Amino acid sequence: MGDTWITDMTHYLDDTGRLGTMPGPALNIALFLGSIVAWVSTHASGDCGRTNVVCRRTPGRRRCVGEIVATLAPESARIMWRCPVCGDNGLIHGWEGTRWDRRLMVLAE
């Protein structure tokens, strides 16, 4: 069974909105979760969809082969994600207006 992550994306940013100074493993998680946010905010149709984000877990020291599925919960603006292979999952909030929020880019097209 995978882990459950409840994440506020602002915790990875400094006061200027840039990535804060953090150890490598924390940076890797920030980039992984940020990739999910970028995908969902680009494809904000509300449907649960396969992203192009590869699962980060390594159960039994073997890389999970799953691809993250994610959706935006419109009533709460939270992103729900999960790996259908290993069960890793989570809820992301605090992503609006961050460097990973792609909604304005989509509107400009």
N, C-alpha and C positions, 0 to 999 in steps of 0.2 A: 504494500500500500504506500502511496506517495505521501508527501508532506502537504500541509495546507499553509499557504502564505497569505497573511492579511497585511497589505503593504500600502503605505502612504508614500507616494513618489517624491514628495517634497523633502523627505528625510535624506534623500541622496543628493540634494542640491544645497549650494551655499546661498548667502544672502543676495547674490547677484543673479541667481537662477542657473548658474553653471554647476557642473558636477563638482561635488566637494572632494576634499582629500580623504581617501579611504584606502584600506588594504585591498590588495588584488581580488580576493574572493568576494568582497562586498561590491567592488566595481563590476565584476562579472555578473553578479545578480542584478545590479542596477541596469546594466546593458541588456540583459535577458528580459527583464520586466519592461524596460523601455521599448524594446522591440515589439512586445505584445501591445503596448499602448499605441505605438506608431501604427501598427497594422489595424487595430480596431478603430482608431480615430480617422483613418483613411477610408475604412470600409464600414462606416457607422450605419449600416442598414438595419441593425437590430437582430439580424439572424446570427445564430451560432455558426461560425465558419472556421474552416481550417486556415490557419495562418501559414506563413512561410517560416515560422519560428520553430526550430528543432528543440526538443526537450533537453533540459540540462542535466537530468539525473543520470547517475551511474550505478544502478542497483547491481549488487554483486560484482562491482568494479567493471561492469560492462556498460557501455554507453546505451541509453535508451534510444530506440529507433522511432519513437513517437513524434508526431507533429502536433503542436499546441492548437487546440480549438478554443475560441474565445468569442465573447459577445458583450455588448454594452447593455446594461440594465437601465433603460431610459428613465425610469422613475427615480433612480438614485444616482445616475451617472457613474456607477461603479462598473468596472470591467471584471467579468467572471471568466476564468480560464481554467483549462485542465488538459492533461495529457491522457488520451484514451488508452494508451498502452500501459503506463506504469501507475497512473492514478494521481500523480503530482497535480496540485490544483491551487487556486487562490482567488483572492479578491483584491483588486487594485483601486485605490481612491487617491484623491489629491493629485491627479494627473492633468487636470484642466489647466491650460495656460503654461504648462511646462515645456521644455525643449522637445518632448516627445509628442506633444499634441499636434496632430496634422490636420485638424478640421479646417483651419483657415486656408491651408494650401489647397485643399480639395475645393473649397468654395471659389477660389481664385481661378480655377481651371475652366 
